């Protein structure tokens, strides 16, 4: 049940309860006033009739010493009191009044049907007014809830855009100082603070990487000059690793600023995948099988797609195990390995930069892949298939544009099953 429905139901229920309570109070007070008025009128008439009877005059409609008298009224008269009593035991309600004059009992009775009918008519009017008031309150409540719900939905959508990385998203301020206005101001303030903090983080990261570029380049050059041997190989391997890490850090810092510099061209996804796999497998000596189920020609930023796939394949080599399979099916590319699978932290929260762990490493490769997919407008998801291993799925369906006249899906030629292996695949 949405907030609008809850508010509308609450206001309608409250209006209904208030209408019922007011109706009960009005009904009760009207019934008391009617009965009090009828009793006073009949009591005055029985007093006048008693005086006339004492003077020897008998009025019409006066009952003397009746055989039947309501028991509560008879007990009151026997005690010498003048009393009135509303008798509802018969087919029609009757109002009685009696008093004793010497040895005689003077009695008057009057039908109470008109008062009961008037009360029933009042109840009908009260029910009608209560129903109209409740319906009107419900309509007003739903209208107010709709206005508030739209503003809350706008706040929620803006917060979701900010969470998805759109740090330019803001809510339009409105006049007033109510809770919704404070929420809008708080969301905008949060977005400003978050954007400033992330920008400062990117600038610091980029500055550190730029400052390290020159000494790292010197370190790599110096390592190449070392005499052959196992120590030199270790130094060269570590220096190249440091340079790769530095380049990854720079790319992470540039991800959010490179979205406007996309360069698109026409490629077949099958060939694009093969090229990316060659780049990733070039120095590993490991085998990667490429399966093209359905190929298509698309217009997209090939460099970013290749970087995403290369990072996914590299991650499969580094943290998983064979066999590694890249499958192209229309606009979806799947990278599977036979390793232990992605850690639960990554599946639940996604790749996080600089997070260490036996499976996640520093998180830069997958972080870059997710960032590049976001720049392209694609979707990159991570799962652990039931059969074991890890699977990364790159869905380019919303990011690619079919080439006019050639955008239809076409069957790929049969795969020769040879796959791609290390540098020999070039």
C-alpha positions as CSV (number, residue, x, y, z in Angstrom):
1,X,0.0,0.0,0.0
2,X,1.5,3.3,-1.1
3,X,1.8,6.4,1.0
4,X,-1.0,8.2,-0.9
5,X,-3.4,5.3,-0.3
6,X,-2.4,5.2,3.4
7,X,-2.9,8.9,3.9
8,X,-6.2,8.8,2.0
9,X,-7.5,5.8,4.0
10,X,-6.4,7.4,7.3
11,X,-8.1,10.8,6.6
12,X,-11.3,9.0,5.3
13,X,-11.4,6.7,8.3
14,X,-10.9,9.6,10.7
15,X,-13.7,11.6,9.0
16,X,-16.0,8.6,9.2
17,X,-15.3,8.1,12.9
18,X,-15.8,11.8,13.6
19,X,-19.1,11.8,11.6
20,X,-20.3,8.8,13.5
21,X,-19.4,10.3,16.9
22,X,-21.1,13.6,16.0
23,X,-24.1,11.8,14.7
24,X,-24.4,9.8,18.0
25,X,-24.1,12.9,20.1
26,X,-26.7,14.8,18.0
27,X,-29.0,11.8,18.1
28,X,-28.7,11.4,21.9
29,X,-29.1,15.1,22.7
30,X,-32.1,15.5,20.3
31,X,-33.8,12.4,21.8
32,X,-33.2,13.7,25.3
33,X,-34.5,17.2,24.4
34,X,-37.6,15.7,22.7
35,X,-38.4,13.5,25.6
36,X,-37.8,16.3,28.1
37,X,-40.1,18.7,26.2
38,X,-42.9,16.1,25.8
39,X,-42.7,15.2,29.5
40,X,-42.9,18.8,30.6
41,X,-45.9,19.4,28.3
42,X,-47.7,16.3,29.5
43,X,-46.8,17.0,33.2
44,X,-48.3,20.5,32.9
45,X,-51.5,19.0,31.4
46,X,-51.9,16.4,34.1
47,X,-51.5,19.1,36.8
48,X,-54.2,21.1,35.2
49,X,-56.4,18.0,34.9
50,X,-55.8,17.2,38.6
51,X,-56.9,20.7,39.6
52,X,-60.0,20.5,37.5
53,X,-60.8,17.0,38.9
54,X,-60.4,18.4,42.4
55,X,-62.8,21.2,41.6
56,X,-65.4,18.7,40.2
57,X,-64.7,19.2,36.5
58,X,-63.6,16.3,34.4
59,X,-61.8,16.9,31.1
60,X,-62.0,14.7,28.1
61,X,-59.1,12.3,27.5
62,X,-58.5,12.1,31.3
63,X,-58.3,8.6,32.6
64,X,-59.4,8.0,36.2
65,X,-58.2,5.0,38.2
66,X,-57.2,3.0,35.1
67,X,-56.9,-0.8,35.5
68,X,-53.7,-0.9,33.5
69,X,-50.9,1.4,34.3
70,X,-47.1,0.8,33.7
71,X,-45.6,-0.6,36.8
72,X,-42.8,2.0,37.3
73,X,-45.5,4.8,37.0
74,X,-47.9,2.9,39.4
75,X,-45.1,2.6,42.1
76,X,-44.3,6.3,41.8
77,X,-48.1,7.3,42.2
78,X,-48.5,4.9,45.1
79,X,-45.7,6.8,46.9
80,X,-47.7,10.0,46.3
81,X,-45.5,11.4,43.5
82,X,-46.5,12.9,40.2
83,X,-44.5,11.2,37.5
84,X,-44.2,10.6,33.7
85,X,-43.1,7.5,32.0
86,X,-42.3,6.5,28.4
87,X,-43.6,3.0,27.7
88,X,-42.0,1.3,24.7
89,X,-43.5,-2.2,25.4
90,X,-46.5,-1.8,23.1
91,X,-46.7,-1.7,19.3
92,X,-46.3,2.1,19.5
93,X,-44.4,4.0,22.2
94,X,-46.7,5.9,24.6
95,X,-45.9,8.7,27.1
96,X,-47.8,8.5,30.4
97,X,-48.3,11.1,33.1
98,X,-50.2,10.4,36.4
99,X,-50.8,12.0,39.8
100,X,-53.0,11.2,42.8
101,X,-55.9,13.4,43.8
102,X,-57.4,12.1,47.0
103,X,-58.4,8.5,46.5
104,X,-58.3,8.9,42.7
105,X,-55.5,8.6,40.2
106,X,-55.6,11.1,37.4
107,X,-53.8,9.8,34.2
108,X,-53.0,11.2,30.8
109,X,-51.3,9.4,28.0
110,X,-50.0,10.6,24.6
111,X,-48.6,8.7,21.6
112,X,-44.9,9.2,21.1
113,X,-44.9,8.1,17.5
114,X,-44.3,11.6,16.0
115,X,-41.2,12.2,18.1
116,X,-39.8,8.8,17.1
117,X,-40.5,9.5,13.4
118,X,-38.7,12.9,13.7
119,X,-35.7,11.2,15.3
120,X,-35.6,8.7,12.5
121,X,-35.7,11.5,9.9
122,X,-32.9,13.2,11.8
123,X,-30.8,10.0,11.7
124,X,-31.3,9.8,7.9
125,X,-30.1,13.4,7.5
126,X,-27.1,12.7,9.8
127,X,-26.1,9.6,7.9
128,X,-26.4,11.4,4.6
129,X,-24.4,14.4,5.8
130,X,-21.8,12.1,7.4
131,X,-21.4,10.1,4.2
132,X,-21.0,13.3,2.1
133,X,-18.6,14.7,4.6
134,X,-16.6,11.5,4.7
135,X,-16.4,11.3,0.9
136,X,-15.4,14.9,0.7
137,X,-12.7,14.4,3.3
138,X,-11.5,11.3,1.4
139,X,-11.2,13.2,-1.8
140,X,-9.4,16.1,-0.1
141,X,-7.1,13.7,1.7
142,X,-6.2,11.8,-1.5
143,X,-5.5,15.1,-3.3
144,X,-3.2,16.3,-0.5
145,X,-1.6,12.9,-0.3
146,X,-1.0,13.0,-4.1
147,X,0.7,16.3,-3.9
148,X,2.9,15.2,-1.0
149,X,3.5,11.8,-2.7
150,X,4.7,13.5,-5.9
151,X,7.2,15.6,-4.0
152,X,8.4,12.6,-2.0
153,X,8.7,10.5,-5.2
154,X,10.7,13.3,-6.8
155,X,13.0,13.3,-3.8
156,X,13.3,9.5,-4.0
157,X,14.1,9.6,-7.7
158,X,16.7,12.3,-7.3
159,X,18.3,10.3,-4.4
160,X,18.4,7.2,-6.6
161,X,20.0,9.2,-9.4
162,X,22.6,10.5,-7.0
163,X,23.2,6.9,-5.7
164,X,23.6,5.8,-9.4
165,X,26.4,8.4,-9.9
166,X,24.5,11.4,-11.3
167,X,26.0,14.1,-8.9
168,X,24.3,16.9,-10.9
169,X,20.8,15.8,-9.9
170,X,19.0,18.3,-7.7
171,X,15.5,18.9,-6.4
172,X,13.7,22.1,-7.3
173,X,13.2,24.1,-4.1
174,X,9.7,25.2,-3.2
175,X,8.4,27.8,-0.9
176,X,7.4,27.1,2.6
177,X,9.0,25.7,5.7
178,X,7.2,22.4,6.1
179,X,8.8,19.0,6.4
180,X,8.8,18.4,2.7
181,X,10.7,21.7,2.1
182,X,13.2,20.7,4.7
183,X,13.6,17.2,3.0
184,X,14.2,18.9,-0.4
185,X,16.8,21.2,1.2
186,X,18.5,18.3,3.0
187,X,18.7,16.2,-0.2
188,X,20.2,19.1,-2.2
189,X,22.7,19.8,0.6
190,X,23.6,16.1,0.8
191,X,24.1,16.0,-3.0
192,X,26.3,19.1,-2.9
193,X,28.4,17.7,0.0
194,X,28.8,14.3,-1.7
195,X,29.7,15.9,-5.1
196,X,32.3,18.1,-3.4
197,X,33.8,15.2,-1.4
198,X,34.0,12.9,-4.5
199,X,35.5,15.6,-6.6
200,X,38.1,16.2,-3.9
201,X,38.8,12.4,-3.8
202,X,39.2,12.3,-7.5
203,X,41.5,15.2,-7.6
204,X,43.7,13.8,-4.8
205,X,43.8,10.4,-6.5
206,X,44.7,11.9,-9.9
207,X,47.3,14.2,-8.3
208,X,49.0,11.3,-6.5
209,X,48.9,9.2,-9.7
210,X,50.4,12.0,-11.7
211,X,53.1,12.6,-9.1
212,X,54.0,9.0,-9.2
213,X,54.1,8.7,-13.0
214,X,57.6,10.2,-13.4
215,X,59.3,8.1,-10.7
216,X,57.5,5.0,-11.8
217,X,58.6,5.5,-15.4
218,X,62.1,5.9,-14.1
219,X,61.8,2.8,-12.0
220,X,60.6,0.8,-15.1
221,X,63.4,2.2,-17.2
222,X,66.0,1.4,-14.5
223,X,64.7,-2.1,-14.1
224,X,65.2,-2.8,-17.9
225,X,68.9,-1.9,-17.5
226,X,69.5,-4.5,-14.8
227,X,71.7,-7.5,-15.8
228,X,69.8,-10.6,-16.6
229,X,68.8,-12.8,-13.6
230,X,66.0,-13.8,-11.3
231,X,66.3,-10.7,-9.1
232,X,66.1,-8.4,-12.2
233,X,63.0,-10.3,-13.4
234,X,61.3,-9.8,-10.1
235,X,62.1,-6.1,-10.1
236,X,60.9,-5.7,-13.6
237,X,57.7,-7.6,-12.9
238,X,57.0,-5.6,-9.8
239,X,57.7,-2.3,-11.5
240,X,55.4,-3.1,-14.4
241,X,52.8,-4.1,-11.8
242,X,53.2,-0.7,-10.1
243,X,52.8,1.1,-13.4
244,X,49.7,-0.9,-14.3
245,X,48.2,-0.1,-10.9
246,X,49.0,3.6,-11.3
247,X,47.3,3.7,-14.7
248,X,44.3,2.0,-13.2
249,X,44.1,4.6,-10.4
250,X,44.3,7.3,-13.1
251,X,41.4,5.7,-15.0
252,X,39.3,5.4,-11.9
253,X,39.8,9.1,-11.3
254,X,38.9,10.0,-14.9
255,X,35.8,7.7,-15.1
256,X,33.3,10.4,-14.1
257,X,34.8,13.1,-16.4
258,X,35.2,11.0,-19.6
259,X,31.5,10.5,-20.3
260,X,31.4,13.3,-22.8
261,X,34.4,12.0,-24.8
262,X,32.9,8.8,-26.2
263,X,34.0,7.9,-29.7
264,X,31.6,5.5,-31.5
265,X,32.2,3.3,-34.5
266,X,30.6,0.3,-36.1
267,X,31.7,-3.1,-34.9
268,X,30.6,-6.6,-34.7
269,X,30.3,-7.7,-31.1
270,X,31.8,-11.1,-31.8
271,X,35.0,-9.6,-33.3
272,X,35.1,-7.0,-30.6
273,X,35.0,-9.7,-27.9
274,X,37.8,-11.7,-29.6
275,X,40.0,-8.6,-29.7
276,X,39.4,-7.9,-26.0
277,X,40.1,-11.5,-25.1
278,X,43.4,-11.5,-27.1
279,X,44.5,-8.4,-25.2
280,X,43.7,-9.9,-21.9
281,X,45.2,-13.4,-22.6
282,X,48.3,-12.0,-24.4
283,X,50.8,-12.6,-21.5
284,X,49.1,-15.4,-19.6
285,X,49.4,-18.5,-21.7
286,X,45.9,-19.5,-20.6
287,X,43.1,-20.6,-22.9
288,X,39.9,-18.6,-23.4
289,X,37.1,-20.0,-25.4
290,X,35.0,-17.5,-27.4
291,X,31.5,-18.6,-28.3
292,X,29.4,-16.4,-30.6
293,X,25.8,-17.6,-30.4
294,X,24.2,-14.6,-32.2
295,X,26.3,-11.7,-33.6
296,X,25.2,-8.2,-34.5
297,X,26.6,-5.0,-35.9
298,X,26.4,-2.1,-33.5
299,X,27.5,1.4,-33.1
300,X,29.2,1.9,-29.8
301,X,32.4,3.0,-28.1
302,X,34.6,0.0,-28.9
303,X,37.5,1.1,-26.7
304,X,35.3,1.1,-23.6
305,X,33.7,-2.2,-24.4
306,X,37.1,-3.8,-25.0
307,X,38.4,-2.4,-21.7
308,X,35.4,-3.8,-19.8
309,X,35.9,-7.2,-21.3
310,X,39.7,-7.2,-20.9
311,X,39.3,-6.4,-17.2
312,X,36.7,-9.1,-16.7
313,X,38.8,-11.7,-18.4
314,X,41.9,-10.6,-16.5
315,X,39.9,-10.8,-13.2
316,X,38.9,-14.4,-14.2
317,X,42.5,-15.4,-14.8
318,X,43.8,-13.6,-11.6
319,X,41.1,-14.7,-9.1
320,X,39.4,-17.7,-10.8
321,X,40.5,-20.7,-12.7
322,X,39.9,-22.4,-16.1
323,X,38.1,-22.9,-18.2
324,X,37.3,-19.3,-19.0
325,X,34.5,-18.8,-21.6
326,X,33.4,-15.6,-23.3
327,X,29.9,-15.9,-24.9
328,X,28.3,-13.4,-27.2
329,X,24.5,-13.7,-27.6
330,X,22.9,-10.7,-29.4
331,X,23.7,-7.7,-27.2
332,X,24.7,-9.7,-24.1
333,X,28.3,-10.8,-23.4
334,X,29.0,-13.3,-20.6
335,X,32.4,-14.1,-19.1
336,X,32.5,-17.3,-17.1
337,X,35.3,-19.0,-15.2
338,X,35.6,-22.2,-13.1
339,X,36.9,-20.6,-9.9
340,X,35.4,-20.4,-6.5
341,X,33.0,-17.7,-7.5
342,X,32.6,-14.0,-6.5
343,X,32.6,-13.2,-2.8
344,X,29.3,-12.4,-1.1
345,X,30.5,-8.9,-0.4
346,X,30.9,-8.2,-4.1
347,X,27.6,-9.8,-5.0
348,X,25.7,-7.8,-2.4
349,X,27.4,-4.4,-2.7
350,X,29.2,-4.5,-6.0
351,X,32.9,-3.9,-6.7
352,X,34.5,-1.4,-4.3
353,X,37.7,0.3,-5.1
354,X,40.8,-0.4,-2.9
355,X,39.0,-3.2,-1.0
356,X,41.4,-6.0,-0.3
357,X,40.5,-9.6,-0.1
358,X,41.4,-13.1,-1.3
359,X,39.0,-12.8,-4.2
360,X,38.4,-9.0,-4.7
361,X,42.0,-7.8,-4.7
362,X,42.1,-4.0,-4.8
363,X,38.9,-3.9,-6.7
364,X,40.3,-1.6,-9.4
365,X,39.7,-3.8,-12.4
366,X,36.1,-4.5,-11.7
367,X,35.6,-1.0,-10.5
368,X,36.8,0.3,-13.8
369,X,34.6,-2.2,-15.7
370,X,31.5,-1.0,-13.8
371,X,32.5,2.6,-14.3
372,X,33.0,2.2,-18.0
373,X,29.7,0.3,-18.3
374,X,27.9,3.2,-16.5
375,X,29.5,5.7,-18.9
376,X,28.2,3.6,-21.9
377,X,24.8,3.2,-20.3
378,X,25.2,-0.6,-20.2
379,X,24.4,-2.9,-17.3
380,X,27.2,-5.1,-15.7
381,X,26.1,-7.7,-13.2
382,X,27.9,-10.4,-11.3
383,X,26.6,-13.8,-10.3
384,X,27.7,-17.3,-9.2
385,X,26.0,-19.8,-11.4
386,X,24.5,-23.0,-9.8
387,X,27.1,-25.2,-11.5
388,X,30.0,-23.3,-9.8
389,X,32.4,-20.6,-10.9
390,X,31.8,-16.9,-11.5
391,X,29.9,-15.2,-14.3
392,X,30.0,-11.5,-15.3
393,X,27.2,-10.4,-17.6
394,X,27.6,-7.2,-19.7
395,X,24.2,-6.2,-21.2
396,X,24.7,-3.6,-23.9
397,X,21.0,-3.6,-24.9
398,X,20.3,-0.1,-23.7
399,X,23.8,1.2,-24.7
400,X,24.1,0.2,-28.4
401,X,22.5,1.6,-31.5
402,X,21.8,-0.6,-34.4
403,X,23.5,0.4,-37.6
404,X,20.8,1.5,-40.1
405,X,20.1,-1.3,-42.5
406,X,22.3,-3.8,-40.8
407,X,21.0,-3.8,-37.2
408,X,19.1,-7.1,-37.5
409,X,20.3,-10.0,-35.5
410,X,22.1,-12.6,-37.6
411,X,23.4,-16.1,-36.9
412,X,27.1,-16.2,-36.4
413,X,29.2,-18.7,-38.4
414,X,29.9,-21.9,-36.6
415,X,32.6,-21.6,-33.9
416,X,35.7,-23.7,-34.7
417,X,36.1,-24.4,-30.9
418,X,39.7,-23.4,-31.0
419,X,39.2,-20.4,-28.7
420,X,41.9,-17.9,-27.9
421,X,45.2,-18.8,-26.2
422,X,47.8,-16.4,-24.8
423,X,49.9,-14.4,-27.2
424,X,49.5,-17.0,-29.9
425,X,46.0,-15.7,-30.4
426,X,47.2,-12.5,-32.0
